[in-house]
Amino acid sequence: SSSPVESRGPPRSSAATMGAVADAFKLLFACAGIFASFSYFAVLQEDVYKKEYGGSDKVKGEKFAFTFLALTAERGINAAIALLGMAVLGGSGIKIPHKEIFNSGISQMLAMAASNEALRYVSFPTQVLGKSCKMVPVMAGGIVLGGKRYSFAEYLQVALITLGVSVFNFGGKKKKVGKPDQPFGLLLLGASLLMDAVTGGLQDRVKASTKALNPSDPKAKPTMHESMFWTNASGCLVAAALGLATGHLTEGFAFCSRHPEVLQAVLIYSLASAVGQNFIYYTITQFGPLLLSTVTTTRKIFSTVYSVLRNPSNSLDEMQWAGCTLVFVGLAVELLEKALPSKKPAKDPKKL
């Protein structure tokens, strides 16, 4: 009777290992998609906001400064792609917590709007530093609004990556001093981080509300495209309303009629964003908003390193490489925790 017991043991261990490997591949797939699409998105978006249009040797060009027009286009295209995904792949057939998803879309759009607007008042390093620490409010939002608990490894990972990005951004050689950061810009960054916290908490709450609305199905969750549609539809509506109120829509369209290449670039990077959004919602449904925030924050480091490799004159000093190393160590902590089957039960207390 002992041999059947022995023969039953290995398959369980093997199944746990196979599950861990499958999770690792899912994580790799999600990371690759987010890195590729949003790196392309970042290059195009930087051109839109930083380039001067219509200028000459004698006349200074004008810059695009109509954030709510760009966000309306981007959120609208994301919602349209999600609607197409729902039509092709079908829905979940469950009761969806529209209010929580809708609210998370509004807070997500406001976080983006605040950080984009902040660039008009603070330096780029200050803006990147502020947004790089978004994992902290996301974790806080998960605890306060989502009732979530995190492991020691996750706290360690957040601390390492946040510290690494901070060291990276402040460790560089001092460049020519520009205008000092204005208090309003810092206020906008604070508002953006607050909205990140609210978004993270609401995304966790979506899972709890979904379970409450579907008590007979403990594994019930909206499809990726259902979440993507409702989140972006709400962001698009609110961005359009704010665009009308601020004049961003009318003045922005006038700007684009003078410089059609701007609208083309906005539409192309919005499509890149839609592709990235598919990977983002895949990551949220598979791993949660904290891991998503980890991946998107780390992408900024890789994008910066890529720009250094493209342009050798942008060399990194020892402090910046030290910052990169801290980020990579933080990533290793996450990957190790994901890869070890023994950690799985401790990491899965999904009592939201």
RAWOGI-V890969 format. One record per backbone hydrogen bond with DSSP energy under -0.5 kcal/mol. NH is the residue of the N-H (numbers start at 1). CO is the residue of the C=O. E is the energy in kcal/mol with one decimal. If there is no record, write none. Layout:
BEGIN
nh;co;e
NH;CO;E
NH;CO;E
END
This chain:
BEGIN
nh;co;e
5;1;-0.9
6;2;-2.2
7;3;-2.6
8;4;-1.4
9;5;-1.1
10;6;-0.9
11;7;-0.6
12;8;-0.9
12;9;-0.8
13;9;-1.5
14;10;-3.2
15;11;-2.9
16;12;-2.2
17;13;-2.2
18;14;-2.8
19;15;-2.4
20;16;-2.1
21;17;-2.5
22;18;-2.6
23;19;-2.4
24;20;-2.2
25;21;-2.3
26;22;-2.2
27;23;-2.5
28;24;-2.3
29;25;-2.5
30;26;-2.5
31;27;-2.6
32;28;-2.5
33;29;-2.1
34;30;-2.3
35;31;-2.8
36;32;-2.4
37;33;-2.2
38;34;-2.1
39;35;-1.6
40;36;-1.7
41;37;-2.2
42;38;-2.4
43;39;-1.8
44;40;-2.1
45;41;-2.8
46;42;-2.3
47;43;-1.6
48;44;-2.0
49;45;-2.3
50;46;-2.7
51;47;-1.7
53;62;-3.0
56;59;-3.4
62;53;-2.6
64;48;-0.7
64;51;-0.5
67;65;-0.5
69;66;-0.7
70;66;-1.8
71;67;-2.6
72;68;-2.1
73;69;-2.3
74;70;-2.6
75;71;-3.0
76;72;-2.2
77;73;-2.4
78;74;-2.3
79;75;-2.4
80;76;-2.2
81;77;-2.5
82;78;-2.2
83;79;-2.4
84;80;-2.1
85;81;-2.2
86;82;-2.4
87;83;-2.2
88;84;-2.3
89;85;-2.9
90;86;-1.8
96;94;-0.5
98;96;-2.1
101;97;-2.1
102;98;-3.3
103;99;-2.8
104;100;-2.3
105;101;-1.8
106;102;-1.7
107;103;-2.4
108;104;-2.2
109;105;-2.1
110;106;-2.4
111;107;-2.0
112;108;-1.9
113;109;-2.6
114;110;-2.6
115;111;-2.0
116;112;-2.4
117;113;-2.5
118;114;-1.9
119;115;-0.8
119;116;-0.7
120;117;-1.9
121;118;-2.2
122;118;-2.0
127;123;-2.1
128;124;-2.9
129;125;-2.7
130;126;-2.4
131;127;-2.3
132;128;-2.2
133;129;-1.0
133;130;-0.7
134;131;-1.5
135;132;-0.5
136;133;-1.5
137;133;-0.7
138;134;-2.2
139;135;-2.3
140;136;-2.5
141;137;-3.2
142;138;-2.2
143;139;-1.9
144;140;-2.9
145;141;-2.3
146;141;-1.2
147;143;-0.6
148;142;-2.8
155;151;-1.9
156;152;-2.7
157;153;-2.6
158;154;-2.4
159;155;-2.3
160;156;-2.6
161;157;-2.5
162;158;-2.5
163;159;-2.4
164;160;-2.7
165;161;-2.6
166;162;-2.0
167;163;-2.8
168;164;-2.5
169;165;-2.3
170;166;-2.0
171;167;-1.7
182;121;-2.2
185;182;-0.7
186;182;-1.7
187;183;-2.3
188;184;-2.2
189;185;-2.0
190;186;-2.3
191;187;-2.4
192;188;-2.3
193;189;-2.4
194;190;-2.2
195;191;-2.3
196;192;-1.9
197;193;-2.1
198;194;-2.3
199;195;-2.7
200;196;-2.7
201;197;-2.3
202;198;-2.6
203;199;-2.5
204;200;-1.7
205;201;-2.1
206;202;-2.0
207;203;-0.9
208;204;-1.4
209;205;-3.1
210;206;-2.3
211;207;-1.9
212;208;-2.0
213;209;-2.4
214;210;-1.3
215;212;-0.5
217;214;-1.6
220;217;-1.9
227;223;-2.3
228;224;-2.3
229;225;-2.5
230;226;-2.2
231;227;-2.2
232;228;-2.2
233;229;-2.8
234;230;-1.8
235;231;-1.8
236;232;-2.7
237;233;-2.2
238;234;-2.3
239;235;-2.4
240;236;-2.5
241;237;-2.2
242;238;-2.6
243;239;-2.4
244;240;-2.2
245;241;-2.2
246;242;-2.3
247;243;-1.0
248;243;-0.8
249;243;-1.5
251;247;-2.5
252;248;-1.6
253;249;-2.4
254;250;-1.8
255;251;-2.2
256;252;-2.4
257;253;-1.9
258;254;-1.4
259;255;-1.9
262;259;-2.0
263;259;-0.7
264;260;-2.0
265;261;-2.2
266;262;-2.6
267;263;-2.5
268;264;-2.3
269;265;-2.8
270;266;-1.7
271;267;-1.7
272;268;-2.1
273;269;-2.1
274;270;-2.1
275;271;-2.1
276;272;-2.3
277;273;-2.9
278;274;-1.5
279;275;-1.3
280;276;-2.4
281;277;-2.9
282;278;-1.7
283;279;-2.2
284;280;-2.5
285;281;-2.3
286;282;-1.9
287;283;-3.2
288;283;-1.1
288;284;-0.9
292;288;-1.6
293;289;-2.5
294;290;-2.0
295;291;-2.5
296;292;-2.7
297;293;-2.1
298;294;-2.2
299;295;-1.9
300;296;-0.8
300;297;-0.9
301;297;-0.8
302;298;-2.0
303;299;-2.9
304;300;-2.0
305;301;-2.7
306;302;-2.7
307;303;-1.9
308;304;-1.7
309;305;-2.3
310;306;-2.1
311;307;-1.7
314;311;-2.4
315;313;-1.5
321;317;-2.1
322;318;-2.2
323;319;-2.0
324;320;-2.3
325;321;-2.4
326;322;-2.1
327;323;-1.9
328;324;-2.6
329;325;-2.5
330;326;-2.3
331;327;-2.3
332;328;-2.2
333;329;-2.0
334;330;-1.7
335;331;-2.8
336;332;-2.7
337;333;-2.3
338;334;-2.3
339;335;-2.2
340;336;-1.6
341;339;-0.7
343;340;-1.4
344;340;-0.6
344;341;-1.2
345;341;-0.5
347;343;-1.5
348;344;-0.7
348;345;-0.9
350;348;-2.2
351;349;-1.6
352;350;-1.2
END
